[in-house]
Amino acid sequence: MLFQLMDKIRRKITVKFEKRRRVARKFQGRRILPSVMKELNDISRGLDIEYERIDDMIAEVSESVALGGKCHVTDLANRTCTCRAFQVSGKPCKHAISFITGIRGVTIEHFVDDCYSVAKFAAAYAPILPGLTDMSQWPSVNKEFFLNPPILRRAPGRPKVQRQKSGAENSKGKGKKGQHQCPICKAYGHRWQSCKDAAPEALEAYAEVAKQKRYLLFQYEISVPPYSCLN
């Protein structure tokens, strides 16, 4: 039943919210989630990137040839980088991390967006979902009417018997139905004898095969007596 499925989903969400609230209490005292900081700290190890400071918070960051050899401008004050990974994800990109690790008095954590903070994580799972009793204890309501299902009428035209396949599916009916497919170029609408894209060697090979088939069919016809002779 649908209500049983929805109730199962509600219970799972309730349990998940309660677990996340307990996790948030363990993270009190930290600004950014530990999983995010672990990801950024892993990126900061072994970076083959150099930077040249233009201002206190602006630098030109150059990648090594192995990483592509590109040069980007990183602005830590506005939390931007020309690679755009900093703006899109809200987390410092590898160019910004290489610059941050070279500045004294600041850490990577200072430049991570607040959406990854422990406070936002705790606020997202703070609401407590109310519990529900089983269906037998629900109050009965007199609706004073019964909503009948709509009257379905047959649509005009012949009903479809085949489902519509998506473009990602491998369909055998790519060609037009009812047309012959050329065995040489795999196109529809002509036979191998009139194929314009066929090489002369292919035409000779198919002609030889057709000749052998006609000979075998002739041998079969002369070996089988007519139907009148069988009676």
Rosetta silent file (secondary structure, phi, psi, omega in degrees, C-alpha in Angstrom):
SEQUENCE: MLFQLMDKIRRKITVKFEKRRRVARKFQGRRILPSVMKELNDISRGLDIEYERIDDMIAEVSESVALGGKCHVTDLANRTCTCRAFQVSGKPCKHAISFITGIRGVTIEHFVDDCYSVAKFAAAYAPILPGLTDMSQWPSVNKEFFLNPPILRRAPGRPKVQRQKSGAENSKGKGKKGQHQCPICKAYGHRWQSCKDAAPEALEAYAEVAKQKRYLLFQYEISVPPYSCLN
SCORE:     score description
SCORE:     0.000 S_00000001
   1 L     0.000  151.354 -177.274    0.000    0.000    0.000 S_00000001
   2 H   -66.641  -41.072 -177.784    1.102    3.551   -0.692 S_00000001
   3 H   -66.596  -30.561  176.522    0.587    4.806    2.863 S_00000001
   4 H   -68.008  -39.586  176.527    2.786    1.985    4.187 S_00000001
   5 H   -63.871  -45.328  179.435    5.579    3.008    1.826 S_00000001
   6 H   -63.837  -37.907  178.662    5.258    6.656    2.850 S_00000001
   7 H   -67.347  -35.249  176.865    5.264    5.718    6.533 S_00000001
   8 H   -65.956  -41.274  177.055    8.440    3.660    6.031 S_00000001
   9 H   -63.910  -41.351  178.891   10.126    6.652    4.374 S_00000001
  10 H   -60.386  -42.440 -179.702    8.967    8.903    7.243 S_00000001
  11 H   -65.337  -41.462  179.210   10.508    6.555    9.813 S_00000001
  12 H   -64.186  -40.251  178.496   13.832    6.404    7.977 S_00000001
  13 H   -65.592  -39.190  178.643   13.958   10.212    7.743 S_00000001
  14 H   -62.079  -44.129  178.931   13.162   10.495   11.457 S_00000001
  15 H   -65.492  -39.974  179.965   16.007    8.116   12.359 S_00000001
  16 H   -64.350  -42.606  179.003   18.405    9.941   10.033 S_00000001
  17 H   -61.548  -41.500 -178.554   17.580   13.329   11.573 S_00000001
  18 H   -65.856  -40.420  178.135   18.172   11.971   15.080 S_00000001
  19 H   -65.230  -41.650 -179.394   21.557   10.487   14.118 S_00000001
  20 H   -67.221  -32.281  175.932   22.661   13.717   12.442 S_00000001
  21 H   -65.169  -39.347  177.147   21.705   15.719   15.549 S_00000001
  22 H   -66.363  -38.997  177.548   23.947   13.476   17.671 S_00000001
  23 H   -64.396  -40.663 -179.882   26.778   13.890   15.143 S_00000001
  24 H   -63.343  -35.623  178.382   26.344   17.684   15.202 S_00000001
  25 H   -66.821  -31.095  178.191   26.687   17.717   19.002 S_00000001
  26 H   -71.271  -26.164 -176.839   30.022   15.889   18.695 S_00000001
  27 L   -89.572    5.061 -178.967   31.310   18.550   16.277 S_00000001
  28 L   -61.051  136.813 -176.391   30.627   21.469   18.635 S_00000001
  29 L   101.847  -12.056  176.406   33.651   23.754   18.859 S_00000001
  30 L  -106.789  150.451  178.900   34.574   23.320   15.195 S_00000001
  31 L   -89.312  -46.902 -176.650   33.672   25.719   12.425 S_00000001
  32 E  -109.933  148.646  179.193   33.817   23.469    9.345 S_00000001
  33 L   -59.292  138.527 -178.909   32.757   19.834    9.079 S_00000001
  34 H   -60.184  -34.419 -179.801   35.699   17.421    9.558 S_00000001
  35 H   -64.227  -36.840  178.239   34.919   15.551    6.334 S_00000001
  36 H   -69.927  -42.381  179.509   35.285   18.770    4.314 S_00000001
  37 H   -65.827  -35.707  177.331   38.522   19.707    6.051 S_00000001
  38 H   -64.136  -40.327  178.347   39.947   16.226    5.460 S_00000001
  39 H   -62.448  -44.548 -178.091   39.200   16.566    1.738 S_00000001
  40 H   -71.203  -36.922  177.331   40.920   19.958    1.520 S_00000001
  41 H   -65.637  -34.666  176.766   43.913   18.851    3.590 S_00000001
  42 H   -66.504  -35.634  179.176   44.384   15.873    1.260 S_00000001
  43 H   -68.445  -33.865 -175.137   44.416   18.237   -1.728 S_00000001
  44 H   -70.984  -13.379 -177.783   47.053   20.455   -0.084 S_00000001
  45 L   -85.444  127.832  174.133   49.594   17.626    0.049 S_00000001
  46 L    71.297   31.596  178.517   52.049   17.383   -2.841 S_00000001
  47 L   -76.602  124.117  178.397   50.750   20.299   -4.903 S_00000001
  48 L   -95.980   62.735 -174.499   53.093   21.013   -7.818 S_00000001
  49 E  -133.920  137.950  176.829   51.918   24.635   -8.111 S_00000001
  50 E  -115.391  153.763  179.736   53.790   27.933   -7.767 S_00000001
  51 E  -138.433  154.647  176.102   52.378   31.388   -7.064 S_00000001
  52 E  -127.560  120.866 -175.161   53.501   34.998   -7.279 S_00000001
  53 E   -75.006  130.184  174.213   51.835   37.480   -4.936 S_00000001
  54 L   -96.890  -37.690  178.070   50.310   40.588   -6.496 S_00000001
  55 L  -144.207 -174.408 -178.636   48.762   41.848   -3.247 S_00000001
  56 L   -59.481  -37.661 -175.703   48.217   40.577    0.270 S_00000001
  57 L  -121.266   12.268 -179.396   45.323   38.373   -0.852 S_00000001
  58 E  -126.114  137.627 -179.608   45.804   38.229   -4.638 S_00000001
  59 E  -152.333  154.034  170.334   48.301   36.061   -6.516 S_00000001
  60 E   -94.350  122.050 -175.230   49.029   34.568   -9.905 S_00000001
  61 E  -109.439  126.454 -177.479   49.123   30.797   -9.541 S_00000001
  62 E  -113.925  129.043  176.734   50.958   28.729  -12.161 S_00000001
  63 E   -82.520  159.257  174.080   50.466   25.001  -12.611 S_00000001
  64 L   -75.862  168.460  179.992   53.256   22.665  -13.568 S_00000001
  65 H   -63.441  -34.110  179.824   53.460   21.216  -17.062 S_00000001
  66 H   -65.408  -29.979  179.791   52.203   17.872  -15.736 S_00000001
  67 H   -91.917   -1.563  178.221   49.013   19.548  -14.469 S_00000001
  68 L   123.373  -18.579  176.654   48.447   21.480  -17.705 S_00000001
  69 L    70.270   20.440 -178.959   50.719   24.511  -17.285 S_00000001
  70 L   -84.799  158.529  178.284   47.846   27.000  -16.915 S_00000001
  71 E  -120.194  129.985 -178.802   48.029   30.247  -14.963 S_00000001
  72 E  -127.335  155.705  177.285   45.135   31.480  -12.798 S_00000001
  73 E  -106.910  124.002 -177.461   44.477   34.538  -10.670 S_00000001
  74 E  -113.474  129.016  177.826   43.293   33.821   -7.134 S_00000001
  75 E  -117.817  103.659 -176.932   41.642   36.445   -4.912 S_00000001
  76 L   -73.798  -29.014 -179.674   41.297   35.164   -1.362 S_00000001
  77 L   -64.911  -40.498  178.562   39.545   38.288   -0.097 S_00000001
  78 L   -96.693   -0.705  179.825   36.633   37.772   -2.533 S_00000001
  79 L    56.077   54.965 -179.982   37.062   33.988   -2.549 S_00000001
  80 E  -133.016  156.167  174.459   37.399   33.782   -6.316 S_00000001
  81 E  -149.870  146.248 -177.712   39.672   32.069   -8.805 S_00000001
  82 L   -68.930  -12.803  173.496   39.694   32.224  -12.596 S_00000001
  83 L   -77.855  -13.649  175.514   39.290   28.444  -12.717 S_00000001
  84 L    70.631    0.018  177.197   35.838   29.094  -11.134 S_00000001
  85 H   -69.622  -32.785  178.864   36.025   26.025   -8.899 S_00000001
  86 H   -63.708  -44.603 -177.767   36.321   28.284   -5.850 S_00000001
  87 H   -72.840  -38.302 -174.646   33.095   30.152   -6.676 S_00000001
  88 H   -72.821  -46.070 -174.800   31.054   27.133   -7.730 S_00000001
  89 H   -87.866  -23.706 -175.039   31.862   24.771   -4.849 S_00000001
  90 L    79.677    1.464  177.057   32.411   27.292   -2.050 S_00000001
  91 L  -114.451  143.727  179.616   35.585   25.407   -1.130 S_00000001
  92 L   -57.433  133.669  176.476   39.116   26.634   -1.963 S_00000001
  93 L   -78.770  178.587 -178.258   40.406   25.133   -5.198 S_00000001
  94 H   -64.339  -30.086  177.684   43.910   23.738   -5.548 S_00000001
  95 H   -69.522  -43.648  178.661   45.199   27.110   -6.746 S_00000001
  96 H   -67.712  -36.789 -179.442   43.766   28.907   -3.722 S_00000001
  97 H   -64.956  -40.877  178.840   45.019   26.183   -1.367 S_00000001
  98 H   -63.372  -33.430  177.802   48.567   26.514   -2.672 S_00000001
  99 H   -75.134  -40.694 -178.170   48.370   30.269   -2.000 S_00000001
 100 H   -64.106  -42.384 -178.238   46.759   29.881    1.433 S_00000001
 101 L   -65.876  -14.603  178.407   49.380   27.439    2.670 S_00000001
 102 L   -96.056    1.189 -179.483   52.074   30.039    1.908 S_00000001
 103 L  -106.046  132.093  179.224   50.491   32.775    4.040 S_00000001
 104 L   -81.793  144.582  175.536   51.209   32.933    7.756 S_00000001
 105 L    87.788   -3.440  178.070   48.388   33.379   10.214 S_00000001
 106 L  -126.608  155.610  177.793   45.597   31.960    8.028 S_00000001
 107 L  -127.443  167.251  179.401   44.306   28.448    7.469 S_00000001
 108 H   -62.214  -31.692 -177.254   42.243   26.780    4.784 S_00000001
 109 H   -60.771  -29.215 -178.182   39.297   26.701    7.170 S_00000001
 110 H   -68.005  -19.338 -173.694   38.995   30.514    7.064 S_00000001
 111 H  -111.508   13.259  176.989   38.104   30.462    3.353 S_00000001
 112 L   -90.638  138.581 -177.958   35.482   27.709    3.327 S_00000001
 113 L   -63.719  153.199 -177.796   31.888   28.817    2.758 S_00000001
 114 H   -66.914  -16.804  179.529   29.477   28.782    5.700 S_00000001
 115 H   -66.148  -18.021  176.717   27.280   26.175    4.011 S_00000001
 116 H   -98.270   11.470 -177.097   29.891   23.600    5.091 S_00000001
 117 E   -79.952  159.415  177.518   29.925   24.832    8.689 S_00000001
 118 H   -67.103  -34.205  179.915   28.901   22.772   11.704 S_00000001
 119 H   -63.244  -43.288  177.685   26.310   25.422   12.611 S_00000001
 120 H   -67.482  -37.159  178.259   24.522   25.048    9.248 S_00000001
 121 H   -62.810  -43.935  179.737   24.723   21.268    9.536 S_00000001
 122 H   -67.638  -37.510 -179.670   23.133   21.365   13.004 S_00000001
 123 H   -68.123  -31.838 -178.499   20.445   23.818   11.869 S_00000001
 124 H   -67.135  -32.337 -177.701   19.487   21.592    8.912 S_00000001
 125 L  -110.278   16.350  179.182   18.685   18.640   11.197 S_00000001
 126 L   -71.128  -37.192 -178.977   17.413   20.593   14.209 S_00000001
 127 L   -59.894  135.923  179.085   13.657   20.144   13.474 S_00000001
 128 L  -100.121  119.300 -179.988   12.148   17.200   15.326 S_00000001
 129 L   -76.217  132.674 -178.346    9.639   15.247   13.246 S_00000001
 130 L   -70.474  148.727  177.444    6.546   14.271   15.254 S_00000001
 131 L   -82.112  158.529 -179.632    5.806   10.616   15.846 S_00000001
 132 L  -128.661  148.736  174.312    2.682    8.872   14.575 S_00000001
 133 L   -83.005  175.989  178.350    0.596    6.008   15.845 S_00000001
 134 L   -75.441  171.425 -171.213   -0.419    3.042   13.716 S_00000001
 135 H   -65.855  -28.060 -178.005   -3.349    3.273   11.334 S_00000001
 136 H   -67.820  -20.968 -179.231   -5.797    1.562   13.691 S_00000001
 137 H   -98.648    4.339  178.305   -5.538    4.496   16.120 S_00000001
 138 L   -71.847  144.275  179.153   -6.106    7.211   13.547 S_00000001
 139 L   -70.154  139.762  179.084   -9.309    9.217   14.063 S_00000001
 140 L   -84.525  138.881 -176.790  -12.102    8.360   11.668 S_00000001
 141 L  -122.183  132.504  176.590  -13.451   11.237    9.621 S_00000001
 142 L   -90.630  104.945 -176.761  -16.863   11.404    7.962 S_00000001
 143 L   -77.449  -18.376  179.834  -16.198   12.996    4.583 S_00000001
 144 L    65.267   10.043  175.201  -19.941   12.982    3.684 S_00000001
 145 L  -159.509  161.786  176.853  -19.039   12.188    0.087 S_00000001
 146 L  -124.236  126.321 -178.982  -17.127    9.604   -1.909 S_00000001
 147 L   -87.894  107.561 -179.851  -14.718   10.664   -4.627 S_00000001
 148 L   -79.689  152.420  176.667  -15.158    8.278   -7.537 S_00000001
 149 L   -67.965  154.690 -178.748  -12.362    7.678  -10.017 S_00000001
 150 L   -67.742  149.847  178.209  -12.658    9.548  -13.317 S_00000001
 151 L   -78.864  118.345 -177.511  -14.453    7.881  -16.204 S_00000001
 152 L   -90.546  132.961  177.630  -11.812    6.863  -18.710 S_00000001
 153 L  -114.355  147.478  179.984  -12.663    6.998  -22.380 S_00000001
 154 L   -68.516  131.430  179.850  -10.780    5.313  -25.152 S_00000001
 155 L   -69.980  149.863  179.626   -8.531    7.688  -27.014 S_00000001
 156 L   -67.849  150.072  178.697   -9.177    8.086  -30.745 S_00000001
 157 L    96.907  172.573 -179.956   -7.054    6.081  -33.122 S_00000001
 158 L   -74.517  131.522 -179.686   -5.439    2.681  -32.968 S_00000001
 159 L   -67.592  145.267  179.996   -3.935    1.930  -29.521 S_00000001
 160 L   -77.258  140.366  179.075   -0.169    1.582  -29.386 S_00000001
 161 L  -113.268   -8.806  178.672    1.237   -1.872  -28.700 S_00000001
 162 L  -119.934  138.225  179.225    4.922   -0.949  -28.609 S_00000001
 163 L   -77.256  154.719  179.664    6.534    1.363  -26.090 S_00000001
 164 L   -83.191  120.724 -178.218    8.528    4.343  -27.259 S_00000001
 165 L   -83.872  147.917  179.003   12.231    3.681  -26.843 S_00000001
 166 L   -78.289  167.695 -178.784   14.596    6.377  -25.668 S_00000001
 167 L   -68.827  -22.567 -178.665   17.482    7.635  -27.758 S_00000001
 168 L   -79.418  -15.789 -178.178   20.000    5.876  -25.504 S_00000001
 169 L   -80.406  148.048  177.472   18.541    2.453  -26.228 S_00000001
 170 L   -83.442  103.021 -178.017   19.916    0.275  -28.990 S_00000001
 171 L  -102.496  135.509  177.686   16.982   -0.053  -31.327 S_00000001
 172 L   -78.571  -15.940 -176.441   16.981   -2.400  -34.287 S_00000001
 173 L   -94.405   40.763 -179.891   14.372   -0.289  -36.039 S_00000001
 174 L   -69.034  -31.637  178.376   16.625    2.626  -36.902 S_00000001
 175 L   -84.456  177.734  179.687   15.843    2.250  -40.594 S_00000001
 176 L   -78.680  134.082 -177.833   12.484    2.643  -42.226 S_00000001
 177 L   -67.389  136.805  177.586   10.182   -0.294  -41.695 S_00000001
 178 L    93.836   -8.650  178.853    9.404   -2.294  -44.819 S_00000001
 179 L   -99.151  149.493 -179.400   12.526   -1.270  -46.740 S_00000001
 180 L   -80.690  141.057  179.073   15.328   -3.618  -47.620 S_00000001
 181 E  -100.268  130.638  178.590   18.727   -3.048  -46.011 S_00000001
 182 L   -72.225  126.959 -178.823   21.818   -3.252  -48.167 S_00000001
 183 L   -72.380  -10.049 -178.054   24.273   -5.785  -46.670 S_00000001
 184 L   -92.199  -58.699 -177.728   27.280   -3.777  -47.929 S_00000001
 185 L   -96.155   -4.647  178.760   26.669   -0.167  -46.836 S_00000001
 186 L    64.961   14.319  177.165   23.899   -1.031  -44.291 S_00000001
 187 L   -88.345  164.802 -177.656   21.653    1.693  -45.748 S_00000001
 188 E  -107.150  154.599  173.684   17.964    1.235  -46.523 S_00000001
 189 L   103.425   -3.299  177.900   16.047    1.579  -49.753 S_00000001
 190 L  -152.273  166.033  178.118   18.213   -0.357  -52.233 S_00000001
 191 L  -103.771  172.531 -173.386   19.809   -3.771  -52.764 S_00000001
 192 H   -66.018  -26.108 -179.071   23.442   -4.699  -53.088 S_00000001
 193 H   -64.917  -31.046 -177.759   23.207   -4.871  -56.893 S_00000001
 194 H  -108.787   20.829 -179.188   22.478   -1.110  -57.087 S_00000001
 195 L   -73.928  125.246 -178.881   24.695    0.000  -54.213 S_00000001
 196 L   -85.559  -19.821 -177.961   26.689    3.091  -55.228 S_00000001
 197 L   -95.234    1.595 -176.393   29.062    2.943  -52.228 S_00000001
 198 L   -82.156  143.065  176.107   30.125   -0.664  -52.760 S_00000001
 199 L   -77.117  153.655  179.579   33.610   -1.520  -53.892 S_00000001
 200 H   -58.180  -34.872  179.631   33.970   -3.619  -57.085 S_00000001
 201 H   -65.836  -38.729  179.158   35.448   -6.490  -55.063 S_00000001
 202 H   -66.982  -40.504  178.230   32.415   -6.561  -52.757 S_00000001
 203 H   -63.419  -40.710  178.264   30.004   -6.606  -55.684 S_00000001
 204 H   -65.002  -39.383 -179.401   31.884   -9.507  -57.281 S_00000001
 205 H   -66.123  -44.583  179.339   31.865  -11.434  -54.002 S_00000001
 206 H   -68.172  -32.800  177.200   28.125  -10.951  -53.473 S_00000001
 207 H   -65.479  -39.560  178.327   27.451  -11.867  -57.115 S_00000001
 208 H   -66.012  -40.423  178.043   29.352  -15.133  -56.675 S_00000001
 209 H   -64.336  -42.161  179.331   27.389  -15.923  -53.490 S_00000001
 210 H   -64.902  -36.398  178.117   24.103  -15.211  -55.249 S_00000001
 211 H   -64.647  -41.428  178.372   25.124  -17.442  -58.149 S_00000001
 212 H   -66.333  -38.161  178.568   25.851  -20.331  -55.789 S_00000001
 213 H   -64.520  -41.476  178.599   22.500  -19.831  -54.026 S_00000001
 214 H   -64.628  -36.999  179.783   20.628  -19.943  -57.362 S_00000001
 215 H   -67.355  -42.869  179.047   22.490  -23.125  -58.345 S_00000001
 216 H   -65.343  -38.071  178.392   21.648  -24.833  -55.024 S_00000001
 217 H   -66.637  -37.714  178.013   17.999  -23.797  -55.349 S_00000001
 218 H   -65.504  -43.117  178.065   17.878  -25.209  -58.903 S_00000001
 219 H   -61.971  -36.704  179.509   19.378  -28.514  -57.750 S_00000001
 220 H   -68.925  -40.326 -177.404   16.782  -28.722  -54.986 S_00000001
 221 H   -67.052  -37.619 -178.027   13.881  -28.043  -57.366 S_00000001
 222 H   -79.581  -18.475  179.783   14.871  -30.729  -59.858 S_00000001
 223 H   -85.712  -23.442 -179.508   15.470  -33.291  -57.072 S_00000001
 224 L   -96.489  125.867 -179.645   12.011  -32.826  -55.469 S_00000001
 225 L   -71.183  155.845  178.769    9.136  -34.237  -57.571 S_00000001
 226 L   -63.196  165.522 -177.816    6.082  -32.057  -58.266 S_00000001
 227 H   -66.949  -30.993 -179.685    3.062  -32.274  -55.984 S_00000001
 228 H   -68.157  -30.375  179.501    1.018  -34.090  -58.679 S_00000001
 229 H   -72.170  -25.761 -179.887    3.582  -36.900  -58.811 S_00000001
 230 H   -73.074  -24.026  179.371    3.218  -37.516  -55.093 S_00000001
 231 L   -86.237    0.000    0.000   -0.473  -38.288  -55.508 S_00000001
